[in-house]
Amino acid sequence: MLASNLSSYMVILAVLSLFSYFTIFPPKMASRIAQIRLVSSHPQVYEPCDDSFALVDALLADRKKLLDHRPAICMEVGSGSGYVITSLALILQEMKTSYYFATDINPHAVRVTHETLEAHGVHAELLTTNIAAGLEKRLAGLVDVMVVNPPYVPTPEEEVGGDGIAAAWAGGENGRSVIDKILPIADNLLSEKGWLYMLFLAANDPLQICLQMRDKGYAAKIVVQRATEEESLHVIKFWRDSDIRMEGNEAVATAKNGSPRGWEFLLSQLSRLSFRR
Ligand SMILES: C[S@@+](CC[C@H](N)C(=O)[O-])C[C@H]1O[C@@H](n2cnc3c(N)ncnc32)[C@H](O)[C@@H]1O
């Protein structure tokens, strides 16, 4: 009897302690992203790697801003395994009002993306296509969030343009062939309040890309920078900024005059150009 009273007393005490602990230290809402064990695969499809993780980390870093942004339409170009678009859909899941599109030039990737989305209970409209061909009219000016981990590795130009696994990395000269095709398409698809999160390698000359985008009225900010053993990755966020013109012209003039200090100087310029959001 005494033992049973004592154990009930201990249980009540434990429950009360847990209750007061969580009242004082409320548990943070865990941000859900795609789980690797549920990400589907195929030998011809790019598996999530450091670059994919950097892009999802950028989305997680901006989670609150993304929720406040209330995107109606989100899109990924080059979805591969579906890890990124699935993570984005899970990050924004509590809103329940966003609609998702994902494209890939590789038909196996589109199938694998479908399986990954399904395994996580989220949905996106999928298209096997070159960048966004077939969606230009339907989505012009409507995409509020676009995410892209493009093929960015510098390769001989002949390697660009396939639809197998090589399409995941073959970026042509300076890794810019596909990137330079995606940017004007993104400009056409993004809404007035649209955000573009795009991953670049240092070899892609991201500052030059930022200056090019600045000419089109976009501000830029590095959300994630990561140096792995093999590469230096940057996830850059772009958004239209009506005040950009005047400051942009000054910065462009400075950069065009050349920098003796190379990449470090360019990065500091890039940070200076950034407007915190
Ligand atoms: C570096 S992988 C990224 C895959 C995935 N988003 C990730 O982060 O793990 C690039 C993806 O872009 C796709 N891709 C390459 N060129 C493309 C194009 N012109 N149009 C659409 N997708 C393309 C590739 O097939 C590949 O799946």
The ligand as an ORCA input file, in Angstrom:
! r2SCAN-3c Opt
* xyz 0 1
  C      22.700     19.615    -58.908
  S      21.268     18.710    -59.332
  C      20.192     19.219    -58.030
  C      19.106     18.213    -57.701
  C      18.276     18.585    -56.483
  N      17.580     19.832    -56.678
  C      19.139     18.670    -55.257
  O      19.408     19.793    -54.799
  O      19.545     17.630    -54.732
  C      20.640     19.603    -60.738
  C      19.336     19.069    -61.291
  O      18.950     19.929    -62.369
  C      18.469     19.137    -63.438
  N      18.659     19.912    -64.674
  C      19.803     20.144    -65.363
  N      19.575     20.907    -66.430
  C      18.250     21.181    -66.424
  C      17.391     21.917    -67.283
  N      17.866     22.534    -68.377
  N      16.083     21.986    -66.997
  C      15.577     21.357    -65.900
  N      16.347     20.634    -65.058
  C      17.664     20.549    -65.308
  C      19.310     17.868    -63.375
  O      18.690     16.803    -64.061
  C      19.434     17.673    -61.865
  O      18.372     16.884    -61.387
*
